[in-house]
Amino acid sequence: MTEQSAARPRKPLPVLADYPHRVHEICRYADLDPQGHVNNAVFATYFESGRVAMFREPDLGIGVPNATFVLVRQEIDFLKELRWPGNVEIGTALAELGRSSFTVMQTIFNGEVCAAAGRATLVMMDTQTRRARPLTDEAKAKLEPWKYRGAL
């Protein structure tokens, strides 16, 4: 063990209960790579399903007229393999609000096992000018119930 790895504490594993918005997905046979586990790129797709549901579902949506939300940054920590057949639950929570952006924290759980954790930053973009525009007060209010419930 190096001095650097000894000095760096391990992050605590995510707890699904801290992520108030949840969606379910199935692991498809087509999601597998030659090693027989779910391909790393599919993890990004699972996370996308969780994020998009926050602003596309009519009862939850934070949609804003003449605006869309674009992904500008994504981080993924791969913690455990996922295999087929299986089901996953994607948890999403608001971590930060900016002027024209917001950041969410996300997890992928297979039963009680956390397979991945990540963060994504989205920017609200005007559909006409294709430039970032400030989040509306209404969008911010719709995001509030989805705040992360754990300790940051």
C-alpha positions as CSV (number, residue, x, y, z in Angstrom):
1,M,0.0,0.0,0.0
2,T,1.4,3.4,-0.9
3,E,1.4,6.4,1.4
4,Q,-1.1,8.1,-0.9
5,S,-3.6,5.3,-0.8
6,A,-3.2,4.9,2.9
7,A,-4.0,8.6,3.5
8,R,-7.1,8.6,1.3
9,P,-10.2,7.5,3.3
10,R,-12.8,5.3,1.5
11,K,-16.0,7.0,0.6
12,P,-19.0,5.6,2.4
13,L,-21.3,3.5,0.2
14,P,-24.5,5.3,-1.0
15,V,-27.8,4.6,0.7
16,L,-30.8,4.4,-1.6
17,A,-33.1,6.1,0.9
18,D,-31.0,9.3,0.5
19,Y,-32.2,9.5,-3.2
20,P,-35.8,10.6,-3.3
21,H,-36.5,10.2,-7.0
22,R,-36.4,6.6,-8.3
23,V,-36.9,4.7,-11.5
24,H,-36.6,1.0,-12.4
25,E,-34.9,-0.6,-15.3
26,I,-34.2,-4.1,-16.4
27,C,-30.8,-5.5,-17.3
28,R,-31.1,-6.7,-20.9
29,Y,-29.1,-9.4,-22.5
30,A,-28.1,-6.8,-25.1
31,D,-26.5,-4.7,-22.3
32,L,-23.8,-7.3,-21.8
33,D,-20.2,-7.0,-22.9
34,P,-17.8,-9.9,-23.8
35,Q,-17.0,-10.4,-20.1
36,G,-20.6,-11.2,-19.4
37,H,-21.5,-8.2,-17.3
38,V,-23.4,-5.0,-18.1
39,N,-21.2,-2.8,-20.2
40,N,-19.9,0.4,-18.6
41,A,-21.6,2.6,-21.2
42,V,-25.0,1.1,-20.2
43,F,-24.5,2.4,-16.7
44,A,-24.6,5.9,-18.3
45,T,-27.8,5.0,-20.0
46,Y,-29.4,3.9,-16.7
47,F,-28.3,7.2,-15.1
48,E,-29.9,9.0,-18.1
49,S,-33.2,7.2,-17.4
50,G,-33.2,8.5,-13.9
51,R,-32.3,12.1,-14.8
52,V,-34.7,12.4,-17.8
53,A,-37.6,11.1,-15.7
54,M,-37.1,14.1,-13.3
55,F,-37.9,16.6,-16.1
56,R,-39.9,14.7,-18.6
57,E,-42.6,12.9,-16.6
58,P,-45.7,15.1,-16.5
59,D,-46.4,14.7,-12.8
60,L,-42.8,15.3,-11.8
61,G,-41.6,17.5,-14.7
62,I,-39.4,20.5,-14.3
63,G,-39.9,21.3,-18.0
64,V,-39.6,25.0,-18.9
65,P,-41.2,26.4,-22.1
66,N,-38.7,27.2,-24.9
67,A,-35.9,25.5,-22.9
68,T,-34.3,22.2,-22.6
69,F,-31.7,20.6,-20.2
70,V,-28.4,19.4,-21.5
71,L,-25.8,17.2,-19.9
72,V,-22.5,19.1,-19.5
73,R,-20.6,16.8,-17.1
74,Q,-21.0,13.2,-15.8
75,E,-18.9,11.2,-13.3
76,I,-19.4,7.5,-12.6
77,D,-17.8,5.4,-9.9
78,F,-18.2,1.7,-10.8
79,L,-18.6,-0.2,-7.6
80,K,-20.0,-3.7,-8.5
81,E,-20.7,-5.7,-11.6
82,L,-24.2,-6.0,-12.9
83,R,-25.3,-9.2,-14.7
84,W,-28.2,-10.4,-16.7
85,P,-30.9,-11.2,-15.9
86,G,-31.6,-8.6,-13.4
87,N,-33.3,-5.4,-12.3
88,V,-31.9,-2.1,-11.1
89,E,-33.2,0.9,-9.3
90,I,-31.8,4.2,-10.2
91,G,-31.9,6.8,-7.4
92,T,-31.5,10.5,-8.2
93,A,-31.2,13.5,-5.9
94,L,-30.6,17.2,-6.3
95,A,-27.1,18.1,-5.0
96,E,-26.6,21.7,-6.1
97,L,-28.4,24.6,-7.8
98,G,-26.5,27.1,-9.8
99,R,-27.6,30.1,-11.8
100,S,-28.3,28.2,-15.0
101,S,-27.4,24.7,-14.0
102,F,-28.0,22.0,-11.4
103,T,-26.1,19.0,-10.3
104,V,-27.6,15.7,-9.3
105,M,-26.2,12.7,-7.5
106,Q,-27.2,9.3,-8.7
107,T,-26.9,5.6,-7.7
108,I,-27.7,2.3,-9.3
109,F,-28.8,-0.4,-7.0
110,N,-29.3,-4.1,-7.7
111,G,-31.4,-5.2,-4.7
112,E,-29.4,-4.1,-1.7
113,V,-26.1,-3.8,-3.6
114,C,-24.9,-0.4,-4.9
115,A,-23.4,-1.1,-8.3
116,A,-22.5,2.5,-9.2
117,A,-22.7,6.1,-7.9
118,G,-22.3,9.3,-9.9
119,R,-22.9,13.0,-10.4
120,A,-24.2,14.9,-13.4
121,T,-24.5,18.6,-14.2
122,L,-27.2,19.8,-16.4
123,V,-27.6,23.3,-17.9
124,M,-30.8,24.9,-18.9
125,M,-30.5,25.9,-22.5
126,D,-32.7,28.3,-24.5
127,T,-34.1,26.3,-27.5
128,Q,-33.9,29.4,-29.8
129,T,-30.5,30.9,-28.9
130,R,-28.9,27.5,-28.0
131,R,-27.3,29.3,-25.0
132,A,-27.5,28.8,-21.3
133,R,-30.2,30.7,-19.6
134,P,-31.0,31.2,-15.9
135,L,-33.1,28.6,-14.1
136,T,-36.6,29.9,-13.5
137,D,-37.9,30.2,-10.0
138,E,-40.6,27.6,-10.9
139,A,-37.9,25.1,-12.1
140,K,-36.0,25.7,-8.8
141,A,-39.1,25.1,-6.8
142,K,-39.9,21.9,-8.7
143,L,-36.3,20.6,-8.0
144,E,-36.5,21.3,-4.2
145,P,-38.4,18.2,-3.2
146,W,-35.7,16.1,-4.8
147,K,-32.9,17.3,-2.6
148,Y,-30.3,14.8,-1.5
149,R,-31.3,13.5,2.0
150,G,-27.9,12.3,3.2
151,A,-24.8,14.1,4.5
152,L,-22.7,15.7,1.9
